[in-house]
Amino acid sequence: MIPIGDRLLIKPIDAAEISSGGVIMPDLANEATNQGEVIAVGPGKLLENGQRGQMQASAGDTVGYAKFGTNKITIDEVEYVTIKEQDTLLIIKGDK
């Protein structure tokens, strides 16, 4: 699966899951924002000069993103969201 342009394919993280730092994220904390794991990234935005913009997020990163502006998609009974990279609020780089 490869998103088109500057889009990210994200698997949302359940609000009640425990973060890698051991912090429990209650539902109230995620009312306006969500977190998820980046599953795939597009090739980048097509610029006016014909080149592609570089994507900042990578597969395996955890991102925070606004709840609004996402598109839900189900693939093999798993729910994902797609968003434009510009709609991410922060990137938590994965351990690689």
N, C-alpha and C positions, 0 to 999 in steps of 0.2 A: 504494500500500500504506500503510495507516494502522493502526498497532498500537492495541489496545484499552486504555483506561484509562491507567495509568502505566507502560506498557511501552515499551521501545525495540527497534527492529529494527536489528541490528548486523551488518556484514560483517566477520568476523574478519580480522585482519592476520596474515599468515604470520609465525611466530616468527623466521624467518631474514631477514625483510625489514629494510632499513635505515631507521631513523627519520629524520624531517626534520632532526634535529640531526647525522646522520651516524653514530649509534651503532648497531652491529649487535647485535640482540637474539638471543642464543643460545637454543636450546630449553630448556636448564636453567633459565634465568632466568624462563621462562614456565610452569613446571610447575604452580604453584598459581594463577596469574593469567593473564589474556589481555588483549589489546588489540584494539580494533576501531573501525571508522568507523561512526558513527551514520548510518543511511540514512533512518530516519523515527522520529518520536516520536508517542506517543498524546496525546490531549487533556488528560490529567492524571487523577489519582485523584479519584473522586467522593467529596466530603466529606459529613459528616452533615447539613450545612446546605443540601445540594443544589448547591453550587458545585463547581467543579473546582479542584484544587490546581495551582499553576503548575509546569511542568516546567523543570528546570535545564539539561538537555542539549538541544542543537539538532542538526538534521541537519547533517552536515559535521564535527561535533566528533569527536575521538578520545577514547575512554574506556578505562579499565582496569576490568576486572571479574573477579570470582571465577569460576573454571572451573565450580564447582558451582552448581546452581540455574538453569542456562540450558536453553533448549529449542531444539533444532536444527530448522531448516526449510529445505527446498530449493525455490527458485522459479526457473523457467527454467534449471535445471541449475546454479544458483549457491547455495552454502550460506551461510545466515545463522543467527544466533541471536537469540532474543528473551529479554529479561530485564526484571524490574521495575527502575525507575530507582533504587530504594533499594539495589539490589545492585551498583550501580556504585561503584568505589573512588575514582576520580578522573576529572576531565574536563580534557582538553587542548584549549582553545579553538582552533578553526580560524582561519586568516587570512581575514578577510572584509572 
